[in-house]
Amino acid sequence: MEQAEVMLDLLFYIFSAIAVAGALGVIVNKNPVTSAFCLIAAFIGLAALFIQLDAYLVGIIQILVYGGAVMVLFLFIIMLMDMASEERRRFGLGAVAAGLLVSVVFVVQLLRVLGDYSPGSKVLGVLPADAATDVEQIGKLMFTQYYFPVQVVGVLLLIATIGVIVLSKRELK
Amino acid sequence: MEVTLNHFLFVSGLLFAIGLAGVLVRRNVIVIFMCLELMLSAANLSLVAFSRFNLTESGGPDYNAQVFLFFIITVAAAEVAVGLAIIVALYRAKQTTDVTQINSMKN
């Protein structure tokens, strides 16, 4: 039991490291294709963290939708644009300074807030074995309490599809 | 050291900060868009963490947050499709993906 808990904590650090390293890779690499693959690594690390938080459905959706569909779309667009010759210039110094400053201020602020946040010291325990599975619970909620939002999301997807078709036309008559 | 809610929130905030830095630093519009996706996912992590640590009477996580997350992922997927279509249209009009070159609205 003790050994298993140490193992789970170790896995948290490993997957967080994968996610953070992937995220850093996205902004450091000059080649957009390398950035895209680093982003896939970051999404897989995030999905592993979701699964560690007992959100199995969300973790799998994260891998399927983000790691699969969205990233294939990104790579496809990168391939269409052939931008190998474009990324030769260096980053602007002002932009790098601004990005570093904003994110460091954000992280310092976050650390201060988390330091004062007393519910934040709850330990990740083990769920009771008789708790219902998350797919069942989420499905029940989605088709009872959140049924109207589900339909609105369906309409949104339809609008997005039509919008993409209109935008992709060569010229509007 | 035992893993607590703060650990997950910190990782989430760190990923969000990295994505924010990427949006400010990078000039390629596609990489900026990737960083936006990263920020969305980072926010999702804190939602899942709050859902898992805020146990209901039945002993399970609060699944309302996970339904909300489902909607976020759906909207993000729609956003990616529309955004990439806009980027392709922009590339067709300007022949560039560098945001500093796209400045016809400036002045």
Chai-1 contact restraints between the chains, C-beta under 6 A:
chainA,res_idxA,chainB,res_idxB,connection_type,confidence,min_distance_angstrom,max_distance_angstrom,comment,restraint_id
A,D9,B,V3,contact,1.0,0.0,6.0,A-B,restraint_1
A,F12,B,V3,contact,1.0,0.0,6.0,A-B,restraint_2
A,S16,B,V11,contact,1.0,0.0,6.0,A-B,restraint_3
A,V20,B,L14,contact,1.0,0.0,6.0,A-B,restraint_4
A,A23,B,L15,contact,1.0,0.0,6.0,A-B,restraint_5
A,A23,B,I18,contact,1.0,0.0,6.0,A-B,restraint_6
A,A23,B,L38,contact,1.0,0.0,6.0,A-B,restraint_7
A,V26,B,M34,contact,1.0,0.0,6.0,A-B,restraint_8
A,I27,B,G22,contact,1.0,0.0,6.0,A-B,restraint_9
A,P32,B,N28,contact,1.0,0.0,6.0,A-B,restraint_10
A,P32,B,I30,contact,1.0,0.0,6.0,A-B,restraint_11
A,P32,B,V31,contact,1.0,0.0,6.0,A-B,restraint_12
A,S35,B,V31,contact,1.0,0.0,6.0,A-B,restraint_13
A,L39,B,M34,contact,1.0,0.0,6.0,A-B,restraint_14
A,L46,B,S41,contact,1.0,0.0,6.0,A-B,restraint_15
A,L46,B,L45,contact,1.0,0.0,6.0,A-B,restraint_16
A,F50,B,V48,contact,1.0,0.0,6.0,A-B,restraint_17
A,L53,B,V48,contact,1.0,0.0,6.0,A-B,restraint_18
A,L53,B,R52,contact,1.0,0.0,6.0,A-B,restraint_19
A,D54,B,R52,contact,1.0,0.0,6.0,A-B,restraint_20
A,A55,B,V48,contact,1.0,0.0,6.0,A-B,restraint_21
A,A55,B,Q66,contact,1.0,0.0,6.0,A-B,restraint_22
A,V58,B,Q66,contact,1.0,0.0,6.0,A-B,restraint_23
A,V58,B,L69,contact,1.0,0.0,6.0,A-B,restraint_24
A,I61,B,I73,contact,1.0,0.0,6.0,A-B,restraint_25
A,V65,B,I73,contact,1.0,0.0,6.0,A-B,restraint_26
A,V65,B,A77,contact,1.0,0.0,6.0,A-B,restraint_27
A,V70,B,V80,contact,1.0,0.0,6.0,A-B,restraint_28
A,L73,B,L84,contact,1.0,0.0,6.0,A-B,restraint_29
A,I77,B,L84,contact,1.0,0.0,6.0,A-B,restraint_30
A,M81,B,Y91,contact,1.0,0.0,6.0,A-B,restraint_31
A,M83,B,T97,contact,1.0,0.0,6.0,A-B,restraint_32
A,F91,B,V25,contact,1.0,0.0,6.0,A-B,restraint_33
A,A95,B,L24,contact,1.0,0.0,6.0,A-B,restraint_34
A,A95,B,V25,contact,1.0,0.0,6.0,A-B,restraint_35
A,V96,B,V25,contact,1.0,0.0,6.0,A-B,restraint_36
A,A98,B,L24,contact,1.0,0.0,6.0,A-B,restraint_37
A,G99,B,A21,contact,1.0,0.0,6.0,A-B,restraint_38
A,G99,B,L24,contact,1.0,0.0,6.0,A-B,restraint_39
A,G99,B,V25,contact,1.0,0.0,6.0,A-B,restraint_40
A,S103,B,A17,contact,1.0,0.0,6.0,A-B,restraint_41
A,S103,B,L20,contact,1.0,0.0,6.0,A-B,restraint_42
A,S103,B,A21,contact,1.0,0.0,6.0,A-B,restraint_43
A,F106,B,A17,contact,1.0,0.0,6.0,A-B,restraint_44
A,V107,B,A17,contact,1.0,0.0,6.0,A-B,restraint_45
A,L110,B,G13,contact,1.0,0.0,6.0,A-B,restraint_46
A,L114,B,N6,contact,1.0,0.0,6.0,A-B,restraint_47
A,L114,B,L9,contact,1.0,0.0,6.0,A-B,restraint_48
A,G120,B,L5,contact,1.0,0.0,6.0,A-B,restraint_49
A,G120,B,N6,contact,1.0,0.0,6.0,A-B,restraint_50
A,S121,B,T4,contact,1.0,0.0,6.0,A-B,restraint_51
A,K122,B,T4,contact,1.0,0.0,6.0,A-B,restraint_52
A,K122,B,L5,contact,1.0,0.0,6.0,A-B,restraint_53
A,K122,B,F53,contact,1.0,0.0,6.0,A-B,restraint_54
A,V123,B,E2,contact,1.0,0.0,6.0,A-B,restraint_55
A,V123,B,T4,contact,1.0,0.0,6.0,A-B,restraint_56
A,L124,B,V3,contact,1.0,0.0,6.0,A-B,restraint_57
A,P128,B,G59,contact,1.0,0.0,6.0,A-B,restraint_58
A,A131,B,G59,contact,1.0,0.0,6.0,A-B,restraint_59
A,A131,B,G60,contact,1.0,0.0,6.0,A-B,restraint_60
A,Q137,B,Y63,contact,1.0,0.0,6.0,A-B,restraint_61
A,I138,B,Y63,contact,1.0,0.0,6.0,A-B,restraint_62
A,I138,B,Q66,contact,1.0,0.0,6.0,A-B,restraint_63
A,I138,B,V67,contact,1.0,0.0,6.0,A-B,restraint_64
A,L141,B,Y63,contact,1.0,0.0,6.0,A-B,restraint_65
A,L141,B,V67,contact,1.0,0.0,6.0,A-B,restraint_66
A,M142,B,V67,contact,1.0,0.0,6.0,A-B,restraint_67
A,Y146,B,V67,contact,1.0,0.0,6.0,A-B,restraint_68
A,V153,B,F71,contact,1.0,0.0,6.0,A-B,restraint_69
A,V153,B,T74,contact,1.0,0.0,6.0,A-B,restraint_70
A,L156,B,A78,contact,1.0,0.0,6.0,A-B,restraint_71
A,L157,B,A78,contact,1.0,0.0,6.0,A-B,restraint_72
A,A160,B,A78,contact,1.0,0.0,6.0,A-B,restraint_73
A,A160,B,A81,contact,1.0,0.0,6.0,A-B,restraint_74
A,A160,B,V82,contact,1.0,0.0,6.0,A-B,restraint_75
A,G163,B,V82,contact,1.0,0.0,6.0,A-B,restraint_76
A,V164,B,A81,contact,1.0,0.0,6.0,A-B,restraint_77
A,V164,B,V82,contact,1.0,0.0,6.0,A-B,restraint_78
A,V164,B,A85,contact,1.0,0.0,6.0,A-B,restraint_79
A,L167,B,A85,contact,1.0,0.0,6.0,A-B,restraint_80
A,L167,B,A89,contact,1.0,0.0,6.0,A-B,restraint_81
A,S168,B,A85,contact,1.0,0.0,6.0,A-B,restraint_82
